[in-house]
Amino acid sequence: MRARRPVSRVPLNRTGGLIISMSSTSAPVAETGKGVIYGVLAYSIWGCFPLYFALFEGIPAWEVLIHRILWSCVFMVGLVSALRRWQPVREALAQPGRLGRVLGCAMLIALNWGVFIYAIETRQGLQASLGYFLTPLVNVALGMLVLRERMAKLQRVAVALAGAAIVMQLILLGEVPWVALLLALSFGTYGLLRKQVTLDGLSGLFVETLLLFPLGAAALAWLYLSGSSHFLDDGHQSVLLITTGAVTAIPLMLFAGAARRLRLATVGFLMYINPTMQFVIALLVFREPLSAAQLSGFVLIWAGLALYSWSAWQSRD
């Protein structure tokens, strides 16, 4: 009877390098997968915002904006406390001389929120989606004009196509797409200022809403005193207004999780989920008319984004 061949057993300490190598390979892959999931969820929630803010029909956009600022701040207090993230907030508030840019960010994001809510209430969802499609190209243009950043040739062509789209709408429709331009410029400028603020996304938004809180509280008090407030008049609407805080913060947290795990180019590609969903919702759910002139403008913007994305992909790290 043949003796069994001894099974070769390598001591664990000698395979440690192999085990670590496999773990170090699989861990980044797992983290990247999580980042993609977080990013898709964040941009999908933002893409569904037209459906959410359409529920506030009958409440003026500026009143919804007031509640969004107030309840976002309240929600952030609980969130920052739960995550124990008060340190960067305290450091920021301890240096009031450096809060100028944060206040600028706060005013710009409030303008962006208000214009978007107005666009949905007035059934201008296509214009809103156009604004967010324009935003990356506005970022490139602002980087060149303000920060003196150098643009690649394809990026210059992309910005030129965006400009041609706006001029085309002006000529063919006889009007400037103010909603789209305000959304793109406010969010693009917000991003420009935000890059100069050291606060992370969650702490930054909390400080921004905190700076706006006194103004929002005063506006809400004026609404009550004038008898114009819709809050507490209807239970359903009141609950909806309260949920604006969570609806604002949750996708931001998901986006922060994605940004930490993904390359900037990947986050940039995922960003197109938001305006694409808004475009589809405006077209198929709200049945907004899309003229040939508007479609031509979108085509030019999409062509510009394709060139911009290709340029960003080519220059990725």
C-alpha positions in Angstrom: 0.0 0.0 0.0 1.4 3.3 -1.1 2.2 5.8 1.6 0.3 9.1 1.2 2.3 12.0 -0.1 2.7 14.5 2.6 0.6 17.6 2.0 2.9 20.6 1.8 1.8 23.2 4.3 3.3 26.6 4.1 3.4 28.5 7.4 1.0 31.4 7.6 3.7 33.8 8.3 5.4 32.9 5.0 2.2 33.6 3.0 1.5 36.8 4.7 2.8 38.8 1.8 0.5 36.9 -0.6 -2.5 37.4 1.7 -1.8 41.1 2.1 -1.3 41.5 -1.7 -4.6 39.9 -2.4 -6.3 42.0 0.2 -4.7 45.2 -1.0 -5.9 44.4 -4.5 -9.4 43.5 -3.6 -10.0 46.3 -1.1 -9.6 49.2 -3.6 -11.8 47.4 -6.0 -14.5 47.0 -3.3 -14.1 50.7 -2.3 -14.4 51.8 -6.0 -17.6 49.7 -6.3 -19.0 51.4 -3.2 -18.1 54.8 -4.6 -19.9 54.1 -7.9 -23.0 53.0 -6.0 -22.9 56.1 -3.8 -22.4 58.3 -6.8 -25.2 56.7 -8.8 -27.6 57.0 -5.8 -26.6 60.7 -5.2 -27.1 61.8 -8.8 -30.3 59.7 -9.1 -31.8 61.4 -6.1 -30.9 64.8 -7.5 -32.3 63.7 -10.9 -35.6 62.9 -9.2 -35.8 66.3 -7.6 -38.3 67.6 -10.2 -40.8 64.9 -9.0 -40.2 65.9 -5.4 -40.5 69.7 -5.7 -43.5 69.3 -8.0 -45.3 68.1 -4.9 -45.1 71.7 -3.4 -47.6 73.0 -6.0 -49.5 76.0 -4.5 -46.6 77.1 -2.3 -44.4 79.9 -3.7 -40.9 78.9 -4.6 -39.3 81.4 -2.3 -41.3 80.0 0.7 -40.1 76.5 -0.2 -36.6 77.9 -0.3 -36.9 79.4 3.2 -38.0 76.1 4.6 -35.3 74.2 2.7 -32.6 76.4 4.3 -34.1 76.2 7.8 -34.8 72.5 7.9 -31.5 71.7 6.2 -29.7 73.5 9.0 -31.8 71.7 11.7 -31.2 68.3 10.0 -27.4 69.1 9.7 -27.2 69.8 13.5 -28.3 66.2 14.2 -26.2 64.8 11.4 -23.0 66.6 12.5 -23.6 65.6 16.1 -24.2 61.9 15.2 -21.0 61.8 13.1 -19.0 63.9 15.6 -18.0 66.4 13.0 -18.2 69.5 15.1 -14.5 70.2 15.1 -14.2 71.7 11.6 -17.4 73.6 12.1 -16.0 75.2 15.3 -12.8 76.0 13.6 -14.6 77.7 10.8 -16.8 79.8 13.1 -13.9 80.7 15.2 -12.4 82.6 12.3 -15.2 85.0 11.2 -12.7 86.9 9.0 -12.5 83.8 6.7 -16.2 83.3 6.4 -16.6 85.8 3.5 -16.2 83.1 0.9 -18.5 80.7 2.8 -21.2 83.4 2.9 -20.7 83.9 -0.8 -21.1 80.1 -1.3 -24.3 80.3 0.9 -25.8 83.0 -1.2 -25.0 81.3 -4.5 -26.4 77.9 -3.4 -29.6 79.6 -2.1 -30.0 81.3 -5.5 -29.4 78.0 -7.2 -32.0 76.2 -5.0 -34.5 79.0 -5.5 -34.2 79.2 -9.3 -34.5 75.4 -9.5 -37.7 75.3 -7.4 -39.1 78.1 -9.5 -38.3 76.2 -12.7 -40.1 73.1 -11.5 -43.1 75.0 -10.2 -43.4 76.9 -13.6 -42.9 73.7 -15.6 -39.5 74.7 -17.0 -37.8 71.4 -16.2 -36.1 71.3 -19.6 -34.5 74.6 -18.9 -33.3 73.3 -15.5 -31.8 70.2 -17.1 -30.1 72.4 -19.7 -28.6 74.5 -16.9 -27.1 71.4 -15.3 -25.8 70.1 -18.6 -24.1 73.5 -19.0 -22.5 73.5 -15.6 -19.3 71.5 -16.4 -18.6 73.8 -19.4 -19.3 76.9 -17.2 -16.8 75.5 -14.7 -14.2 75.1 -17.5 -14.8 78.7 -18.7 -14.6 80.1 -15.2 -11.4 78.3 -14.5 -9.9 79.9 -17.6 -11.2 83.4 -16.9 -10.8 83.6 -13.2 -8.1 81.1 -12.2 -6.2 81.5 -15.5 -6.2 77.8 -16.0 -5.1 76.5 -19.4 -7.8 74.8 -21.5 -7.1 71.9 -23.8 -8.1 72.4 -27.5 -11.1 70.1 -27.2 -12.3 72.0 -24.1 -12.2 75.3 -26.0 -14.3 73.8 -28.7 -16.7 72.4 -26.1 -17.2 75.8 -24.5 -17.6 77.4 -27.9 -20.4 74.9 -28.7 -22.1 75.8 -25.5 -21.9 79.5 -26.4 -23.3 78.7 -29.8 -26.2 76.8 -28.3 -27.2 79.9 -26.2 -26.9 82.2 -29.1 -29.0 79.8 -31.2 -31.8 79.9 -28.6 -31.6 83.6 -28.5 -31.9 84.0 -32.2 -34.5 81.2 -32.9 -36.6 81.6 -29.8 -36.1 85.3 -29.3 -35.4 84.9 -25.6 -32.4 84.3 -23.4 -32.7 80.9 -21.4 -32.4 82.8 -18.1 -33.3 79.8 -16.0 -30.6 77.6 -17.5 -28.0 80.4 -17.4 -28.8 81.3 -13.8 -28.6 77.6 -12.7 -25.3 77.0 -14.5 -23.6 80.3 -13.5 -24.7 80.1 -9.8 -23.6 76.5 -9.4 -20.5 77.0 -11.5 -19.5 80.1 -9.4 -20.4 78.2 -6.2 -18.0 75.5 -7.2 -15.3 78.1 -7.9 -15.7 79.6 -4.5 -16.1 76.2 -2.8 -12.7 75.1 -4.0 -11.2 78.0 -2.0 -12.9 76.9 1.2 -11.2 74.2 3.3 -14.4 72.7 4.8 -15.6 69.3 3.6 -18.9 68.9 1.9 -21.0 68.1 4.9 -19.5 70.7 7.3 -19.4 73.3 4.5 -23.1 72.9 3.7 -23.9 73.1 7.4 -22.0 76.3 7.9 -23.6 77.8 4.7 -27.1 77.0 5.9 -26.2 78.2 9.4 -25.1 81.6 8.0 -28.4 81.8 6.1 -30.5 80.6 9.1 -31.1 84.1 10.7 -32.3 85.5 7.3 -34.6 82.4 6.8 -36.0 82.6 10.3 -36.7 86.3 9.9 -38.5 85.6 6.5 -40.5 82.8 8.1 -41.5 85.1 11.0 -42.6 87.8 8.5 -44.7 85.2 6.6 -46.5 84.2 9.9 -47.1 87.8 10.9 -48.5 88.7 7.4 -50.7 85.6 7.4 -49.0 84.3 4.2 -47.4 81.2 5.6 -48.5 77.8 4.3 -46.7 75.9 7.1 -49.1 74.1 9.5 -52.1 75.0 7.4 -52.0 71.5 5.9 -50.5 68.5 7.5 -49.3 66.9 4.3 -47.6 70.1 3.1 -46.0 70.7 6.5 -44.4 67.3 6.5 -43.2 67.8 3.0 -41.6 71.1 4.0 -39.9 69.5 6.9 -38.5 66.7 4.7 -36.6 69.2 2.6 -33.8 69.1 5.2 -33.2 65.4 4.8 -33.7 65.4 1.1 -31.0 68.1 0.8 -28.5 66.4 3.1 -28.8 62.7 2.2 -27.6 62.9 -1.5 -24.8 65.3 -0.3 -23.5 62.6 2.1 -23.7 60.0 -0.7 -21.8 62.3 -3.0 -19.1 62.9 -0.4 -18.7 59.1 -0.1 -18.4 58.8 -3.8 -15.9 61.6 -4.1 -13.6 60.0 -1.5 -13.5 56.7 -3.4 -13.5 57.7 -7.1 -11.3 59.6 -9.4 -12.5 63.0 -10.4 -13.1 61.9 -14.0 -15.4 59.1 -12.9 -17.4 61.4 -10.7 -17.6 63.8 -13.7 -19.1 61.1 -15.9 -21.7 60.1 -13.2 -22.7 63.7 -13.0 -24.6 63.5 -16.3 -27.1 61.2 -14.6 -28.8 64.2 -12.9 -29.6 66.4 -15.9 -30.4 63.4 -18.1 -33.1 62.2 -15.6 -34.4 65.7 -15.3 -34.6 66.0 -19.1 -36.5 62.7 -19.4 -38.9 63.6 -16.5 -39.7 67.0 -18.0 -40.3 65.4 -21.4 -42.2 62.2 -20.4 -43.8 63.0 -17.0 -44.5 66.7 -17.2 -45.1 66.6 -21.0 -43.1 69.9 -21.6 -43.0 70.8 -25.3 -39.6 70.5 -26.9 -39.2 72.7 -30.0 -36.8 72.1 -32.8 -34.8 75.1 -31.7 -34.6 73.8 -28.1 -33.5 70.4 -29.3 -30.8 71.9 -31.5 -29.5 73.7 -28.5 -29.4 70.5 -26.5 -27.6 68.7 -29.3 -24.9 71.3 -29.3 -24.5 71.1 -25.5 -24.4 67.3 -25.7 -21.7 67.5 -28.4 -19.7 69.9 -26.3 -20.1 67.6 -23.2 -18.9 64.7 -25.3 -15.8 66.6 -26.3 -15.2 67.8 -22.8 -15.6 64.2 -21.4 -13.2 62.8 -24.0 -10.7 65.5 -23.1 -11.1 64.8 -19.4 -10.7 61.1 -20.0 -7.6 61.6 -22.1 -5.9 63.7 -19.4 -6.9 61.5 -16.5 -4.3 60.5 -14.0 
